[in-house]
Amino acid sequence: MRIVVDYDLCESNAICMQIAPDVFEVRDDDFLYVLDETPGEGRRDAMDEAAQRCPKQAIRVED
């Protein structure tokens, strides 16, 4: 599984960070950073939730 973020769409609203702070981080510069682009399969549910709850649909989970 791989996490892909479309930074042109991303608003850095930190919803994904609330769901998975070990994978997503919004820093003081107000930009989203992906801390782990390839989280383990055990994180699939959280990654799917982050992608679904993203207001701009900027997150994709690829196999």
N, C-alpha and C positions, 0 to 999 in steps of 0.2 A: 504494500500500500504506500502511496506517495501523496503528500499534500501539496496542492498547487494553489497559489493565490494570484488573482488578477489584481495587481496593485493599481491599475487604472480605475477599477471599480471600488476598491476598498476604501472605506471611510474611517478606518481605525477606531471604531466605536467600542472595541474591547469585549463584545459579546462572546466571541470565540475564546478570548483569554479567560473569561469567567468559567467557561465550560472546561477548558484544557490549558491551565497556566503552565504546564510542563511542555506544551507544544507551541503556544502562541504568546506573544508579549507585545504590548504597546508601551513604548518607552517615552521618556520625557520629550523627545522630539516629535511626538504624536504620530509616529509611523509604526505599522505592524511589522513584527519580525517573527519568522517561523524558526523556532528553536530546534525543532526536530522534523525534518521533511519526510522521514520514513519511520514513523512510530510503529511499534509492534502491532501485530494483528489483534492483540488484546485491547487495543485502544480504538478499534473500529467504531463501536457504538458512539463514543465521545466525538470522534472525527465526523461521523455522519451527522450528529446533532449540531456540531459547530457549523457545518456546511449548510444544513437546513435552516438554522436560525439566523444566518448572516443576512441582514436586511438587503444587501446589494447582491447577494448570491455570488460573492467574489471568491469563495473557497470551493475547490473541487477535491474529491477523494478519488484517486486513480488506482487501479489495480496493476 
